[in-house]
Amino acid sequence: MTFEELGVSEPLRKAIEELGFENPMPVQERVIPHLLTQEGDVVALAQTGTGKTAAFGLPVLQRINPQLDTPQALILSPTRELCLQIASDLADFSKYLPQVKVLPVYGGSSIESQIRALREGVQVIVATPGRLIDLIHRGVVHLDDVHTVILDEADEMLNMGFQESIDEILSSVPADRKMLMFSATMPKEIERIARQYMHDPQEFVVGTRNEGAANVRHIYYMVNARDKYLALKRIADFAPDIYAIIFCRTRRETQEVAENLIRDGYNADALHGDLSQQQRDMVMQKFRDRVIRLLVATDVAARGLDVDDLTHVINYGLPDEAAIYTHRSGRTGRAGKKGVSIAIIHSREKGRLRDIERIIGKTFERKDVPTPQQIIEKQLFWLADRIERVEVDDNEMAKYLPGVIKKLGWLSSEDLIKRVLSLEFNRLLDYYKDAPDIDFIDEKSSRKERKERKERTKEDKDRRTASKGMERIYVNVGKRDGFFAGNLIEMLNKNIAGKRVDVGRIDLMPAYSLFDVKKADARTVVNALKGAEFLGKRIYSEVAEADKDYAHAATRRSKERRDAADAEDHYAKFKKKSKRRN
């Protein structure tokens, strides 16, 4: 399916192709043809990051009459940030429709400049409810010619208390207008609005009602309540490339967690309702620029935020409602990418976690909090990977190398590596020296759970033990990478020239593989695989150790590749090119 086949006009196609759009996403395939060819109302349920803006934005722009300088389409959003993002996207889509004007209308900005723009004439208004009502009361917004009304993030607007405002706005537009509601969840209030203001709406569901995002892995760690902050730090340290939002329940907790992270040397900041709009804008700009890697936020402050490429969402405190968890987790794993949603809980929150599982239709994996040894190993290999891949300007470095070599020439390569790593990791080593195990031991867990855990531990150890007369070899690719037994044999044949290597038992895991070779061949195999690649991923191998946890070490030689397929990046590329208009 192409955008041309969906009926999108040539000027719009030209603009979105320049933005990196290649093929429609599922919600676009289903919604765009309906909006272009039929007059019925629409309720679309889809997670954030699935291409909703283009799904409603392209048909809306195509149906605008550029000869009429009055508002013809109205898009309501819950927050200023989302309002600006939608308006920016629509402006980019309409690059080759010069007569079509899009205006963002929101609080916290000069109302005089917005009034002036309205009087000059606009066809599409993107607004937050409060500011739009203000302009309606002043008599500067006239919605008589509006033929399309869109409620984006409708469930969020209701959560924020905009129900009366929405009712008032909808009473000001023509009764025969087309109405669209886009929402991640379908609470009863959304159904009420659909019954009251929509005419036999067509419902499009991408996924399942109220479900969590499909590309998000849900994990929980259980610790004592007093150890939550320690667990948060270990989670952050175990993900060296982390780029995350940390959700807290209260403004006070948000500020405390952020201050503690900053004090402990993390690039973090807080976002909550006590900040002025200017402070919020500054924090968000630093977060989008990745100056801040950890944003600690309340749900209210984070509503409507649109940030690309989040690796993690961390629930420092579980929300009371599953719908709020759905919104939180939906901020990662967007545009076809992978994401991780983590919950740090104590034993009294386990029941609420099970309720969320049941409603969103996802199962949370329980994980052990990373140990100091695992964290240090992960960080060391992450740095080693950066050193290995850094670009070196030989011409420039040649000017300075002789003096440095003279100074450090007495050091062996091993000593030099130790010193380079120590520069980075002495603080980490000191902090985690003698650090305790903070996992919560659930004494009430069933005998069955304890037995299963014991059996899994034994099975993992057996997997790491070679057969008699053989040596186990570890490689950092597995079934999740599309790596199977045939690929292993092919890789060995390709990289070991002139020698036949007999392969014994092979264990393929999601993120790594283990296989047996004769002891005499083990070192030859490890050396031969140095520098090899599988589908663009650098291979790392070693003689396996029976007491080593390879589930944690599987990806240690390379940064986790969450952006594996360029084909899945078309929406992300577009988002990166979009410029925010203040």
C-alpha positions as CSV (number, residue, x, y, z in Angstrom):
1,M,0.0,0.0,0.0
2,T,1.3,3.5,-0.9
3,F,0.1,7.0,0.0
4,E,-1.0,7.5,-3.6
5,E,-3.2,4.4,-3.4
6,L,-4.8,5.8,-0.2
7,G,-5.8,8.8,-2.2
8,V,-3.4,11.4,-0.8
9,S,-2.9,14.3,-3.2
10,E,0.4,15.0,-5.0
11,P,1.4,18.2,-3.1
12,L,1.0,16.4,0.2
13,R,2.8,13.3,-1.0
14,K,5.7,15.4,-2.2
15,A,6.0,17.0,1.3
16,I,5.8,13.8,3.3
17,E,8.3,12.0,1.0
18,E,10.8,14.8,1.8
19,L,10.1,14.2,5.5
20,G,11.0,10.5,5.2
21,F,7.6,8.9,4.8
22,E,7.8,5.8,2.6
23,N,4.8,3.6,3.3
24,P,1.7,4.2,5.4
25,M,1.6,2.9,9.0
26,P,-1.4,0.7,10.0
27,V,-3.5,3.4,11.5
28,Q,-2.9,5.6,8.4
29,E,-3.9,2.7,6.0
30,R,-7.3,2.4,7.8
31,V,-8.2,6.0,8.6
32,I,-7.0,8.0,5.6
33,P,-9.2,6.4,2.9
34,H,-12.3,6.7,5.2
35,L,-11.7,10.4,5.9
36,L,-11.2,11.2,2.2
37,T,-14.1,9.3,0.8
38,Q,-16.8,9.1,3.5
39,E,-18.7,11.6,5.7
40,G,-19.2,9.5,8.8
41,D,-17.6,10.2,12.2
42,V,-14.6,8.2,13.4
43,V,-13.3,6.9,16.7
44,A,-9.7,5.6,16.3
45,L,-8.0,3.7,19.1
46,A,-4.2,3.5,18.7
47,Q,-1.1,4.0,20.9
48,T,0.9,7.2,20.8
49,G,3.7,7.1,18.2
50,T,1.8,5.1,15.7
51,G,1.4,7.8,13.1
52,K,-2.0,9.3,14.2
53,T,-1.1,12.9,13.3
54,A,-0.6,12.0,9.7
55,A,-3.7,9.8,9.8
56,F,-6.0,12.7,10.5
57,G,-3.7,15.6,9.3
58,L,-3.3,14.6,5.6
59,P,-7.1,14.2,4.9
60,V,-7.9,17.4,6.8
61,L,-5.4,19.4,4.8
62,Q,-6.6,17.8,1.5
63,R,-10.2,18.8,2.3
64,I,-9.4,22.4,3.1
65,N,-10.7,25.1,0.7
66,P,-7.7,27.5,0.3
67,Q,-9.9,30.2,-1.1
68,L,-11.8,30.5,2.2
69,D,-9.9,32.4,4.9
70,T,-12.0,31.1,7.8
71,P,-11.4,28.2,10.2
72,Q,-12.5,24.9,8.5
73,A,-10.8,22.4,10.7
74,L,-10.4,22.4,14.5
75,I,-8.0,20.1,16.3
76,L,-8.1,20.0,20.1
77,S,-5.2,18.7,22.2
78,P,-4.7,18.4,26.0
79,T,-1.4,20.3,26.3
80,R,0.6,23.1,24.9
81,E,3.4,20.8,23.9
82,L,1.2,18.5,21.9
83,C,-0.6,21.5,20.3
84,L,2.7,22.9,19.1
85,Q,3.8,19.5,17.8
86,I,0.6,18.9,15.8
87,A,0.7,22.4,14.3
88,S,4.3,21.9,13.4
89,D,3.6,18.6,11.7
90,L,0.7,20.0,9.7
91,A,2.8,23.0,8.6
92,D,5.4,20.5,7.3
93,F,2.7,18.4,5.6
94,S,1.3,21.5,3.9
95,K,4.7,22.8,2.6
96,Y,3.4,22.7,-1.0
97,L,0.0,24.1,-0.1
98,P,1.1,27.8,0.4
99,Q,-2.4,29.2,0.8
100,V,-3.3,26.8,3.7
101,K,-2.5,28.4,7.1
102,V,-2.3,26.5,10.3
103,L,-2.4,28.3,13.7
104,P,-1.5,26.9,17.1
105,V,-3.7,28.4,19.9
106,Y,-2.6,27.8,23.4
107,G,-2.1,29.3,26.8
108,G,1.2,30.7,28.1
109,S,1.8,32.7,24.9
110,S,0.7,36.1,23.7
111,I,-3.0,36.1,23.1
112,E,-2.7,39.4,21.1
113,S,-0.5,37.7,18.5
114,Q,-2.9,34.8,18.2
115,I,-5.8,37.3,17.8
116,R,-3.8,39.1,15.1
117,A,-3.2,35.9,13.2
118,L,-6.8,34.9,13.4
119,R,-7.9,38.2,11.9
120,E,-5.5,37.7,9.1
121,G,-7.2,34.5,8.3
122,V,-6.4,30.8,9.0
123,Q,-8.0,27.5,7.8
124,V,-6.8,25.1,10.5
125,I,-6.7,25.8,14.2
126,V,-4.9,23.5,16.6
127,A,-5.9,24.5,20.1
128,T,-5.9,23.7,23.8
129,P,-9.4,23.9,25.2
130,G,-8.9,26.8,27.7
131,R,-7.3,29.3,25.3
132,L,-9.8,28.5,22.6
133,I,-12.8,29.2,24.9
134,D,-11.1,32.5,25.9
135,L,-10.9,33.5,22.2
136,I,-14.5,32.4,21.6
137,H,-15.7,34.5,24.5
138,R,-13.8,37.5,23.1
139,G,-15.6,37.0,19.8
140,V,-12.4,36.6,17.7
141,V,-12.9,33.0,16.8
142,H,-15.8,32.0,14.6
143,L,-16.3,28.3,14.0
144,D,-19.4,28.6,11.6
145,D,-17.4,27.2,8.7
146,V,-15.7,24.3,10.5
147,H,-16.4,21.0,8.7
148,T,-14.0,18.8,10.7
149,V,-13.4,18.6,14.5
150,I,-10.6,16.3,15.8
151,L,-10.0,15.4,19.5
152,D,-6.5,14.1,19.8
153,E,-5.5,12.3,23.0
154,A,-9.2,12.5,23.9
155,D,-8.8,10.3,27.0
156,E,-6.0,12.6,28.2
157,M,-8.2,15.7,27.9
158,L,-10.9,14.0,30.0
159,N,-8.3,12.9,32.6
160,M,-7.2,16.6,32.8
161,G,-10.7,17.8,33.5
162,F,-11.6,19.3,30.1
163,Q,-15.0,17.6,29.7
164,E,-17.0,20.8,30.3
165,S,-14.7,22.7,28.0
166,I,-15.1,20.1,25.3
167,D,-18.9,20.3,25.6
168,E,-18.8,24.1,25.3
169,I,-16.6,24.0,22.3
170,L,-18.6,21.3,20.5
171,S,-21.7,23.4,21.0
172,S,-20.1,26.2,19.0
173,V,-19.5,24.2,15.8
174,P,-22.0,23.3,13.2
175,A,-24.1,20.2,13.9
176,D,-23.3,18.6,10.6
177,R,-19.6,18.7,11.0
178,K,-17.4,15.6,10.7
179,M,-15.9,14.6,14.1
180,L,-12.9,12.4,14.8
181,M,-11.6,11.2,18.2
182,F,-8.2,9.7,18.5
183,S,-7.4,8.0,21.8
184,A,-5.1,5.4,23.3
185,T,-7.8,4.0,25.6
186,M,-11.6,3.9,25.6
187,P,-12.9,5.0,29.0
188,K,-16.6,5.4,29.6
189,E,-16.4,9.2,29.2
190,I,-15.1,8.8,25.6
191,E,-18.1,6.6,24.9
192,R,-20.4,9.2,26.4
193,I,-19.0,11.9,24.1
194,A,-19.3,9.6,21.1
195,R,-22.9,8.9,21.9
196,Q,-23.7,12.6,22.5
197,Y,-21.8,14.4,19.7
198,M,-21.1,11.8,17.0
199,H,-23.4,10.2,14.4
200,D,-23.0,6.4,14.2
201,P,-19.2,6.6,14.4
202,Q,-17.0,4.1,12.6
203,E,-14.5,2.6,15.1
204,F,-10.9,1.8,14.0
205,V,-8.8,-0.2,16.5
206,V,-5.1,-0.6,15.9
207,G,-4.2,-3.4,18.3
208,T,-6.8,-4.1,21.1
209,R,-8.8,-1.7,23.2
210,N,-6.8,-0.4,26.2
211,E,-3.9,-2.6,25.4
212,G,-0.3,-1.7,26.0
213,A,2.0,-0.8,23.1
214,A,3.0,-4.0,21.2
215,N,6.8,-3.2,21.0
216,V,7.2,-2.5,24.7
217,R,8.7,-5.1,27.1
218,H,7.2,-4.8,30.6
219,I,9.5,-5.6,33.5
220,Y,9.2,-5.2,37.3
221,Y,11.7,-5.2,40.1
222,M,10.5,-5.8,43.7
223,V,12.5,-4.1,46.5
224,N,11.7,-2.8,50.0
225,A,10.1,0.6,49.8
226,R,13.3,2.2,51.4
227,D,15.4,0.8,48.5
228,K,13.5,2.2,45.6
229,Y,16.0,5.0,44.9
230,L,18.9,2.6,45.1
231,A,17.1,0.3,42.6
232,L,16.5,3.2,40.3
233,K,20.2,4.1,40.2
234,R,21.2,0.5,39.5
235,I,18.7,0.3,36.6
236,A,20.1,3.5,35.2
237,D,23.7,2.3,35.6
238,F,22.9,-1.0,33.9
239,A,21.7,0.9,30.8
240,P,24.6,3.1,29.9
241,D,22.8,4.6,26.9
242,I,19.5,5.2,28.8
243,Y,17.2,8.0,27.7
244,A,14.2,7.8,29.9
245,I,11.2,9.4,31.7
246,I,10.8,8.4,35.3
247,F,7.2,8.8,36.5
248,C,6.5,9.7,40.2
249,R,3.1,10.1,41.9
250,T,3.6,13.5,43.5
251,R,5.3,16.8,42.8
252,R,7.3,16.5,46.0
253,E,8.6,13.0,45.2
254,T,9.4,14.1,41.6
255,Q,11.5,17.0,42.9
256,E,13.3,14.9,45.5
257,V,14.2,12.1,43.1
258,A,15.5,14.6,40.5
259,E,17.6,16.4,43.1
260,N,19.1,13.2,44.4
261,L,19.9,12.0,40.8
262,I,21.6,15.4,40.1
263,R,23.5,15.2,43.3
264,D,24.7,11.7,42.5
265,G,26.1,12.8,39.1
266,Y,23.3,11.9,36.7
267,N,22.1,14.2,33.9
268,A,18.6,14.6,35.3
269,D,15.9,17.2,35.9
270,A,12.3,17.5,37.2
271,L,9.1,18.4,35.4
272,H,6.0,19.1,37.5
273,G,3.2,21.6,38.1
274,D,5.2,23.9,40.4
275,L,7.4,25.0,37.5
276,S,6.6,28.1,35.5
277,Q,5.9,27.6,31.8
278,Q,9.3,29.1,31.0
279,Q,11.0,26.6,33.3
280,R,9.1,23.7,31.8
281,D,10.1,24.8,28.3
282,M,13.7,25.0,29.3
283,V,13.7,21.5,30.9
284,M,11.9,20.0,27.9
285,Q,14.3,21.6,25.4
286,K,17.3,20.2,27.3
287,F,15.6,16.8,27.4
288,R,14.9,16.8,23.6
289,D,18.5,17.8,23.0
290,R,19.6,14.9,25.3
291,V,21.5,17.2,27.6
292,I,19.2,15.6,30.2
293,R,19.0,11.9,29.9
294,L,16.7,11.2,32.8
295,L,13.5,13.3,33.1
296,V,11.6,12.9,36.4
297,A,8.0,13.8,35.9
298,T,4.5,13.7,37.2
299,D,1.7,12.4,34.9
300,V,0.1,15.8,34.6
301,A,3.3,17.6,33.7
302,A,4.2,14.9,31.1
303,R,0.9,14.8,29.3
304,G,1.1,15.5,25.6
305,L,5.0,15.3,25.5
306,D,6.2,14.0,22.2
307,V,9.8,12.8,22.5
308,D,11.6,10.5,20.0
309,D,13.6,7.4,20.8
310,L,13.0,6.9,24.5
311,T,14.7,3.7,25.6
312,H,12.9,3.3,28.9
313,V,9.9,4.5,30.9
314,I,10.4,3.9,34.6
315,N,7.5,3.8,37.0
316,Y,9.0,4.9,40.3
317,G,5.4,4.6,41.6
318,L,2.6,2.6,40.0
319,P,-0.4,4.8,38.9
320,D,-3.8,4.1,40.4
321,E,-5.4,3.5,37.0
322,A,-4.3,1.1,34.2
323,A,-5.1,3.7,31.6
324,I,-2.4,6.0,33.0
325,Y,0.1,3.1,32.9
326,T,-0.8,2.6,29.2
327,H,-0.1,6.2,28.5
328,R,3.2,6.1,30.4
329,S,4.5,2.9,28.7
330,G,3.3,4.1,25.3
331,R,5.9,6.8,25.3
332,T,8.6,4.2,24.5
333,G,8.5,1.5,21.8
334,R,7.2,4.0,19.2
335,A,7.3,4.1,15.4
336,G,8.1,0.4,15.2
337,K,11.0,0.5,17.7
338,K,11.6,-1.5,20.8
339,G,11.1,0.0,24.3
340,V,11.2,-1.1,27.9
341,S,8.7,-0.1,30.6
342,I,9.9,-0.8,34.1
343,A,8.0,-0.8,37.4
344,I,9.9,-0.5,40.7
345,I,7.5,-1.9,43.3
346,H,7.3,-3.1,46.9
347,S,5.4,-6.1,48.0
348,R,2.2,-4.2,48.7
349,E,2.0,-3.1,45.1
350,K,2.0,-6.6,43.6
351,G,-1.8,-6.8,43.5
352,R,-2.1,-3.5,41.6
353,L,0.6,-4.8,39.2
354,R,-1.6,-7.9,38.5
355,D,-4.6,-5.7,37.9
356,I,-2.7,-3.6,35.3
357,E,-1.5,-6.9,33.6
358,R,-5.1,-8.1,33.3
359,I,-6.4,-4.8,31.8
360,I,-3.6,-4.1,29.3
361,G,-3.2,-7.8,28.3
362,K,0.5,-7.9,29.0
363,T,2.6,-9.9,31.4
364,F,5.3,-8.3,33.4
365,E,8.6,-10.1,33.7
366,R,10.1,-10.1,37.2
367,K,13.8,-9.4,37.1
368,D,16.5,-9.3,39.7
369,V,17.9,-5.9,40.4
370,P,21.3,-5.7,38.6
371,T,24.2,-6.6,40.9
372,P,27.3,-4.4,41.2
373,Q,29.3,-7.0,39.2
374,Q,26.8,-7.0,36.4
375,I,26.7,-3.2,36.3
376,I,30.4,-2.7,36.2
377,E,30.9,-5.3,33.6
378,K,28.2,-3.8,31.4
379,Q,29.6,-0.3,31.8
380,L,33.2,-1.5,31.1
381,F,32.2,-3.2,27.9
382,W,30.1,-0.3,26.8
383,L,33.1,2.0,27.1
384,A,35.3,-0.6,25.4
385,D,32.8,-0.7,22.5
386,R,32.9,3.2,22.3
387,I,36.7,3.1,22.2
388,E,36.7,0.4,19.5
389,R,34.3,2.3,17.3
390,V,35.6,5.9,17.8
391,E,36.7,7.6,14.6
392,V,40.4,8.6,14.6
393,D,41.9,11.3,12.5
394,D,45.3,9.8,11.8
395,N,46.7,13.0,10.3
396,E,45.8,15.2,13.3
397,M,46.7,12.6,15.9
398,A,50.1,12.1,14.3
399,K,51.2,15.6,15.4
400,Y,50.7,14.7,19.1
401,L,51.4,10.9,19.3
402,P,55.2,10.9,19.6
403,G,55.2,12.9,22.8
404,V,52.4,10.9,24.3
405,I,54.1,7.6,23.3
406,K,57.3,8.8,24.9
407,K,55.5,9.6,28.1
408,L,53.5,6.3,28.3
409,G,55.7,3.9,26.3
410,W,56.9,2.2,29.5
411,L,53.3,0.9,30.1
412,S,52.3,-2.5,28.8
413,S,49.0,-2.6,26.7
414,E,47.3,-4.2,29.7
415,D,48.4,-1.5,32.1
416,L,47.4,1.2,29.7
417,I,43.9,-0.3,29.3
418,K,43.5,-0.6,33.1
419,R,44.4,3.0,33.6
420,V,42.1,4.3,30.8
421,L,39.2,2.3,32.3
422,S,40.1,3.4,35.8
423,L,39.8,7.0,34.8
424,E,36.1,6.4,34.0
425,F,35.2,3.8,36.6
426,N,37.0,4.5,39.9
427,R,33.9,6.4,41.2
428,L,31.6,3.5,40.1
429,L,33.9,0.9,41.6
430,D,34.1,2.8,44.9
431,Y,30.3,3.2,45.0
432,Y,29.5,-0.4,44.4
433,K,32.2,-1.9,46.6
434,D,30.5,-4.1,49.1
435,A,27.1,-2.9,47.9
436,P,24.3,-5.2,49.3
437,D,21.7,-7.2,47.4
438,I,18.5,-5.2,47.5
439,D,16.1,-7.6,45.9
440,F,13.0,-8.2,48.0
441,I,12.8,-11.8,49.1
442,D,9.1,-12.8,49.1
443,E,8.8,-15.2,52.0
444,K,5.2,-15.9,51.0
445,S,6.0,-17.0,47.5
446,S,4.6,-20.4,46.7
447,R,6.6,-23.6,46.9
448,K,5.9,-23.9,43.2
449,E,7.5,-20.5,42.4
450,R,10.6,-21.3,44.5
451,K,10.9,-24.8,42.8
452,E,10.6,-23.3,39.3
453,R,13.3,-20.6,40.1
454,K,15.6,-23.3,41.4
455,E,15.1,-25.4,38.3
456,R,15.7,-22.4,36.0
457,T,19.0,-21.7,37.9
458,K,20.1,-25.3,37.5
459,E,19.0,-25.3,33.8
460,D,21.0,-22.2,33.1
461,K,24.1,-23.7,34.8
462,D,23.7,-26.9,32.8
463,R,23.5,-24.9,29.6
464,R,26.8,-23.2,30.4
465,T,28.6,-26.6,31.1
466,A,30.3,-28.3,28.2
467,S,30.0,-32.0,27.3
468,K,32.9,-34.3,28.3
469,G,36.0,-33.6,26.2
470,M,34.4,-30.4,24.8
471,E,34.6,-26.6,25.4
472,R,31.6,-24.3,25.4
473,I,31.9,-21.2,23.2
474,Y,29.7,-18.1,23.8
475,V,28.6,-15.8,21.0
476,N,26.6,-12.6,21.4
477,V,23.9,-13.3,18.8
478,G,20.8,-15.4,19.3
479,K,17.3,-16.2,18.0
480,R,16.1,-12.6,18.5
481,D,18.8,-11.6,15.9
482,G,17.5,-14.3,13.5
483,F,20.6,-16.5,14.3
484,F,20.1,-20.2,14.2
485,A,22.1,-23.4,14.0
486,G,22.6,-23.2,10.2
487,N,23.9,-19.6,10.5
488,L,26.4,-20.7,13.1
489,I,27.8,-23.5,10.9
490,E,27.9,-21.2,7.9
491,M,29.8,-18.5,9.9
492,L,32.3,-21.1,11.2
493,N,33.0,-22.4,7.7
494,K,33.4,-18.9,6.3
495,N,35.8,-17.7,9.0
496,I,37.9,-20.9,9.7
497,A,39.8,-21.6,6.5
498,G,41.5,-24.9,5.9
499,K,40.4,-26.6,9.1
500,R,37.4,-28.7,9.9
501,V,35.8,-27.9,13.3
502,D,33.3,-30.4,14.7
503,V,30.4,-28.7,16.5
504,G,28.6,-30.5,19.3
505,R,25.6,-29.3,21.4
506,I,24.1,-26.0,20.4
507,D,21.9,-23.9,22.7
508,L,20.2,-20.9,21.0
509,M,18.9,-18.3,23.4
510,P,17.0,-15.1,22.5
511,A,20.1,-12.8,22.8
512,Y,23.1,-15.2,22.7
513,S,24.2,-18.7,21.8
514,L,26.4,-21.4,23.3
515,F,27.9,-24.3,21.5
516,D,30.4,-27.1,22.0
517,V,33.7,-27.7,20.1
518,K,36.6,-30.0,20.9
519,K,38.9,-28.4,23.5
520,A,41.8,-28.4,21.1
521,D,39.7,-26.2,18.7
522,A,38.2,-23.8,21.2
523,R,40.9,-21.0,20.9
524,T,41.0,-21.3,17.1
525,V,37.2,-20.8,17.0
526,V,37.3,-17.7,19.3
527,N,40.2,-16.1,17.4
528,A,38.6,-16.8,14.0
529,L,35.3,-15.1,15.0
530,K,37.0,-11.9,16.0
531,G,35.8,-9.1,13.7
532,A,33.1,-11.3,12.1
533,E,29.6,-9.9,11.6
534,F,26.1,-11.3,11.4
535,L,23.5,-9.1,9.7
536,G,25.6,-6.0,10.5
537,K,26.1,-6.9,14.2
538,R,29.7,-7.3,15.4
539,I,30.3,-10.8,16.8
540,Y,32.0,-11.2,20.2
541,S,32.9,-14.7,21.4
542,E,34.7,-16.3,24.3
543,V,35.3,-19.6,26.0
544,A,32.2,-19.8,28.2
545,E,32.5,-19.8,32.0
546,A,30.1,-22.1,33.9
547,D,29.4,-19.5,36.7
548,K,28.9,-16.5,34.4
549,D,25.4,-15.1,33.8
550,Y,25.3,-14.7,30.0
551,A,21.7,-13.5,30.0
552,H,23.0,-10.2,31.4
553,A,26.3,-10.2,29.4
554,A,24.9,-11.2,26.0
555,T,25.0,-7.7,24.5
556,R,28.1,-6.5,26.3
557,R,30.2,-5.9,23.1
558,S,27.9,-3.5,21.5
559,K,25.3,-0.9,22.2
560,E,21.8,-2.3,22.2
561,R,20.5,-1.9,18.7
562,R,17.0,-0.7,19.1
563,D,16.9,0.9,15.6
564,A,17.6,-2.3,13.8
565,A,15.6,-1.7,10.5
566,D,15.8,1.5,8.5
567,A,12.4,0.6,7.1
568,E,11.0,1.1,10.5
569,D,12.6,4.5,10.9
570,H,10.6,6.5,8.3
571,Y,8.3,8.1,11.0
572,A,11.2,8.8,13.3
573,K,13.1,10.5,10.6
574,F,10.1,12.8,9.9
575,K,9.7,13.6,13.6
576,K,13.4,14.6,13.9
577,K,13.0,17.0,10.9
578,S,9.9,18.7,12.3
579,K,10.7,22.1,13.8
580,R,8.8,23.4,16.7
581,R,7.2,26.8,16.2
582,N,6.9,29.1,19.3
